[in-house]
Amino acid sequence: MKVSAIWRFATVFAAGVCLGLLLAFSYTAKNT
């Protein structure tokens, strides 16, 4: 596995986690 592939996977994973946190935060804020 190349280093670039690892960095690409890490970037996509981090972006997905950030998006999930943003969605969860806005969802809870809307229901409060």
C-alpha positions as CSV (number, residue, x, y, z in Angstrom):
1,M,0.0,0.0,0.0
2,K,1.4,3.3,-1.0
3,V,1.7,6.3,1.3
4,S,-0.4,8.5,-0.9
5,A,-3.2,5.9,-0.7
6,I,-3.0,6.0,3.1
7,W,-3.2,9.8,3.1
8,R,-6.1,9.8,0.7
9,F,-8.0,7.3,2.9
10,A,-7.2,9.3,6.0
11,T,-8.4,12.5,4.4
12,V,-11.7,11.0,3.3
13,F,-12.2,9.4,6.7
14,A,-11.5,12.6,8.5
15,A,-13.8,14.5,6.2
16,G,-16.6,12.0,6.8
17,V,-16.2,12.2,10.6
18,C,-16.3,16.0,10.4
19,L,-19.4,15.9,8.3
20,G,-21.1,13.4,10.6
21,L,-20.3,15.5,13.7
22,L,-21.7,18.6,12.0
23,L,-24.9,16.8,11.0
24,A,-25.3,15.4,14.5
25,F,-24.7,18.8,16.1
26,S,-27.1,20.6,13.9
27,Y,-29.7,17.9,14.4
28,T,-29.5,18.0,18.2
29,A,-29.5,21.8,18.2
30,K,-32.6,21.9,16.1
31,N,-34.4,19.4,18.4
32,T,-33.5,21.3,21.6
